[in-house]
Amino acid sequence: MNATLDSISSQAFVLPAEQRMRLALALMESVETDSPVAAGEAWTAEISHRIADYDAGSVKGVPAAEVFRKLREIAPDR
């Protein structure tokens, strides 16, 4: 990193978590190249691909109860 980036990073890392998240989001949005329409189209294609895989039997579903049980193991306080 150059000196300016090091300086800015050092200042950013001492911000409260909420402000760091807002800064990170603002920085990411400033360099995103996909429009919301393109992102929506990409999600539609991904969903279609996943449904086709499920219908073809190449992937299997996981019961919601099992998913939630695993989530409680990983993050019990959430």
Secondary structure, 3 states (H helix, E strand, C coil): CCHHHHHHHHHHHCCCHHHHHHHHHHHHHHHCCCCHHHHHHHHHHHHHHHHHHHHHCCCCCCCHHHHHHHHHHHCCCC
